[in-house]
Amino acid sequence: MCKGLAALPATCLKSAKDIKHRIGFLLHKTDPPPDQKAVKEKEKEQVAVVKRIDPVDVDKWKSSFTNVINNKVGQATFTAFLKSEFSQENIEFWLACEEYKKTSPEKMPAKAKQIFDLFVDTDSPCEVNLDSATREETRKNLSAPNVTCFDEAQSKIETLMEKDSYRRFLKSKLFLELSISPITSTCSAAEKGVKRNLTDSSCRLPLCA
């Protein structure tokens, strides 16, 4: 022991050892997986939003991803699932592309740039998983944006969701909850759930002026 430490009272040395022991314990303590609690809370929240949907619709969703993505409540339900996996940017990009197709020609340039900057550009806030060739092709389309500007990129993301997320969706707790839920809500109530769910989106596209 060095002379400096030897000169300290025994009580001080004991306190120092206790502190060292506690720090070591904290450093080696196993923390729960990050975001595990957040995932569970999101799952409960999303189940509450979309539960008790007509089982007839749910049966259609089992047969085809197209039946999910082309149905308003199906979109909201699938978005709820993707939120629990923190990958909702894919469906939000797909929906943004669908909305873009309804944009008037004079507003397309501004809207196209918003979508590209939010979802397509490298390191964008809600970047979707696109290959470099598709990303560059979409970038070139911005020079003369039209209704087909995002067709290739949207198609790639739709295929990605169908082959990956959709399969997990069918096995998820959220979907199983829906499969056994009785019909208790009206169509208008379901539509309200859709709007509420999409309003909570973390990657919402700002409105064009």
WOVENTA-V278802 format. One record per backbone hydrogen bond with DSSP energy under -1.0 kcal/mol. NH is the residue of the N-H (numbers start at 1). CO is the residue of the C=O. E is the energy in kcal/mol with one decimal. If there is no record, write none. Layout:
nh:NH co:CO e:E
nh:NH co:CO e:E
//
This chain:
nh:6 co:2 e:-2.0
nh:7 co:3 e:-1.6
nh:8 co:5 e:-1.2
nh:13 co:9 e:-1.7
nh:14 co:10 e:-2.1
nh:15 co:11 e:-2.1
nh:16 co:12 e:-2.3
nh:17 co:13 e:-2.1
nh:18 co:14 e:-2.3
nh:19 co:15 e:-2.4
nh:20 co:16 e:-2.2
nh:21 co:17 e:-2.4
nh:22 co:18 e:-2.3
nh:23 co:19 e:-2.4
nh:24 co:20 e:-2.3
nh:25 co:21 e:-2.0
nh:26 co:22 e:-2.3
nh:27 co:23 e:-2.3
nh:28 co:24 e:-1.5
nh:36 co:33 e:-1.7
nh:39 co:35 e:-2.6
nh:40 co:36 e:-2.0
nh:41 co:37 e:-2.4
nh:42 co:38 e:-2.5
nh:43 co:39 e:-2.4
nh:44 co:40 e:-2.3
nh:45 co:41 e:-2.4
nh:46 co:42 e:-2.8
nh:47 co:43 e:-2.2
nh:48 co:44 e:-1.9
nh:49 co:45 e:-1.4
nh:50 co:46 e:-2.0
nh:51 co:47 e:-1.5
nh:58 co:54 e:-1.6
nh:59 co:55 e:-2.5
nh:60 co:56 e:-1.4
nh:61 co:57 e:-2.0
nh:62 co:58 e:-1.3
nh:64 co:60 e:-1.1
nh:69 co:65 e:-2.6
nh:70 co:66 e:-1.7
nh:71 co:68 e:-1.3
nh:75 co:71 e:-3.0
nh:76 co:72 e:-1.9
nh:77 co:73 e:-2.5
nh:78 co:74 e:-2.7
nh:79 co:75 e:-2.5
nh:80 co:76 e:-2.1
nh:81 co:77 e:-1.8
nh:82 co:78 e:-2.5
nh:83 co:79 e:-2.3
nh:84 co:80 e:-1.4
nh:86 co:83 e:-1.1
nh:87 co:82 e:-2.7
nh:90 co:87 e:-1.4
nh:92 co:88 e:-2.2
nh:93 co:89 e:-2.2
nh:94 co:90 e:-2.1
nh:95 co:91 e:-2.6
nh:96 co:92 e:-2.1
nh:97 co:93 e:-2.2
nh:98 co:94 e:-1.9
nh:99 co:95 e:-2.3
nh:100 co:96 e:-2.2
nh:101 co:97 e:-1.6
nh:102 co:99 e:-1.3
nh:103 co:100 e:-2.0
nh:107 co:104 e:-1.8
nh:111 co:107 e:-2.2
nh:112 co:108 e:-3.3
nh:113 co:109 e:-1.9
nh:114 co:110 e:-1.9
nh:115 co:111 e:-2.3
nh:116 co:112 e:-2.5
nh:117 co:113 e:-2.8
nh:118 co:114 e:-1.8
nh:119 co:115 e:-2.7
nh:120 co:116 e:-1.2
nh:121 co:116 e:-2.9
nh:124 co:121 e:-1.8
nh:126 co:118 e:-2.3
nh:127 co:124 e:-1.5
nh:128 co:119 e:-2.6
nh:130 co:128 e:-1.3
nh:135 co:131 e:-2.2
nh:136 co:132 e:-2.4
nh:137 co:133 e:-2.3
nh:138 co:134 e:-2.3
nh:139 co:135 e:-1.9
nh:140 co:136 e:-2.2
nh:141 co:137 e:-1.6
nh:143 co:140 e:-1.7
nh:144 co:141 e:-1.1
nh:149 co:146 e:-1.7
nh:151 co:148 e:-1.6
nh:154 co:150 e:-3.1
nh:155 co:151 e:-2.4
nh:156 co:152 e:-2.0
nh:157 co:153 e:-2.1
nh:158 co:154 e:-2.4
nh:159 co:155 e:-2.3
nh:160 co:156 e:-2.1
nh:161 co:157 e:-2.4
nh:162 co:158 e:-2.3
nh:163 co:159 e:-2.4
nh:164 co:160 e:-1.6
nh:166 co:161 e:-3.4
nh:168 co:164 e:-1.3
nh:169 co:165 e:-2.6
nh:170 co:166 e:-1.9
nh:172 co:169 e:-1.1
nh:176 co:172 e:-2.2
nh:177 co:173 e:-2.3
nh:178 co:174 e:-1.7
nh:179 co:175 e:-2.1
nh:180 co:176 e:-1.0
nh:190 co:186 e:-1.9
nh:191 co:187 e:-2.3
nh:192 co:188 e:-1.9
nh:193 co:189 e:-1.8
nh:194 co:190 e:-2.0
nh:195 co:191 e:-2.4
nh:196 co:192 e:-2.6
nh:197 co:193 e:-2.4
nh:198 co:194 e:-2.6
nh:199 co:195 e:-2.0
nh:200 co:196 e:-1.1
nh:201 co:198 e:-1.2
//
